[in-house]
């Protein structure tokens, strides 16, 4: 594939499509039991154990002020390797839809998006709009620098 495209994992939250670069994803796993931690931040769902490592789990529903959806067989946890904390963090999504190459010239950045540093742009595909996230910035901005780790 050419240097003018980037590969993204496209996922859904409450019917809206979002994308994050494949290179930032360590793995995608099925939803599993999350151990809740008392007195934690609202978006922090708790911890899971994955191959003898504790992974903090974050709700993108809460971060985006979306209603929580009931977990089902399509619910996934996307494991992201954070650069700043040098640790993995899981984000819960309704479903992972696909992995696809997006041409850089097709990514738009509307002016009203400038106020959100964690938005990389938008990509229009047939009848759907994919909001592209800078997941590293999103996790840092929302949580003040990975304070739940």
N, C-alpha and C positions, 0 to 999 in steps of 0.2 A: 504494500500500500504506500502511497506517496507521502511525502513530508507535509503535505497540505491537509492532512486529515489526522484525527485523533480518535482512538477507540474509547468508547464509553459503556459503562453498565447503566442501562435504563431501568428504572424501577418506578412503582406507583405508590402514592400516598393519597388516599381518599379520591381516587379517580384522576389525580394530576400526575403527569409524568415528569421525572427528574433524572438527571444524568450526572455521573461522576466518572472521572478518568479511570480506566481499567488499571493503570499503573499504581493507583492509590489503594486498590482493593487487594487484601491478602487472601481472602476466601469468602465464600457465601455458604451459609449453613441454614438448615431448617431451624425454626423456632424451637427453643427448649426452655426448661424451667429456669426462671430468673430468680435469684435469691435477693429479696428486697432488703435494703439497708435503711433502718429507721433514721428519721431526721435528715434525709438527703434531699437534694434539689429536685424540683418537680419533674424535670426532663430526664433525670437519672432513674432508670427503672431498677437497677441493682447490678448484680454480678452473675456471670456464668463461669463454669470451669470448662476449659477447652484444652485438652491434652496437657493437663496438670498446670495450666496457667489460668489465673483469674483475669477475666475480661470485663470491663465496665460496659454496661448496655444503656444506650441513650434512645429516647423516643423522639423521632423527627416530627411525629404528630404534635407533640407538646411544643417543640421549638417553632413550628410553623403555625401554631394556634389552631390546629385542626382537631376535630373530634377524634378520640381514640376509636379505632375500628376493632371489632372482635377478632381475636386471633383465629386463623383457620389454616387449612393445609397449604395455602399459598404464602403465608407469612414467612419472611426470611430475616436473618440477621446478616448484614454485610459487615465483615470485619475489615476495618481500615487501620493501616499502620500510620500512626501520627508521627510527624517529623519532630515537632517541638518536644513532646514527652517521650519519644522513642518507645512507644508502647502501642499495643493494639486496643482499639475501641470498637464495639459493635453498635451498629445503628439498625433499629427495627423498621422494616418496610412492609407494606401490604403484599407486594409481590415483586419479584425481579422479572421484568418482561423480556429483555434481550440484551445482547452485547452487540454494539454496532460501531462502524466507523462513521464519523461525522466530518464533512469537509469544513475546514476552518473558515473558508469564505462564506459558508452558509450560516455561520453563527452571528446573530445580531445582538447588539447591546443597546436597548432603548435607554434614552436619557434618564427616565424615572428610576432605572435600576441602579444608578450611581450611588444612591444612599445606602445600598446593601453591599458591603465589600465582599460578601461570600457568594454573590451571584456572578458567574462567569459569562453568562449570556443566555440567549434563547435560540432554539433551533426549531423551525417549522417543518414538520414532516407530514405530508398529505393532510389529514384532518386532525392531527394532534400537535401540540406544542410541548417541547421538551425544555424544561428549565435546567440549565447547567450550573452545578454547584461547585464552588471552591470549598471542598469539605474540610480541608485543614483550617481555613479561616473561619468557617462556620463553627466548628467545634471549639476553636479558641475564643472567638467573639462571644458566643452564647454562654460559655462556662467560665469566662475570665481566665483562660489558660489551663484547662484540664484540671480544675480543682477537685474533681471527684475521684482522681486516681490516687 
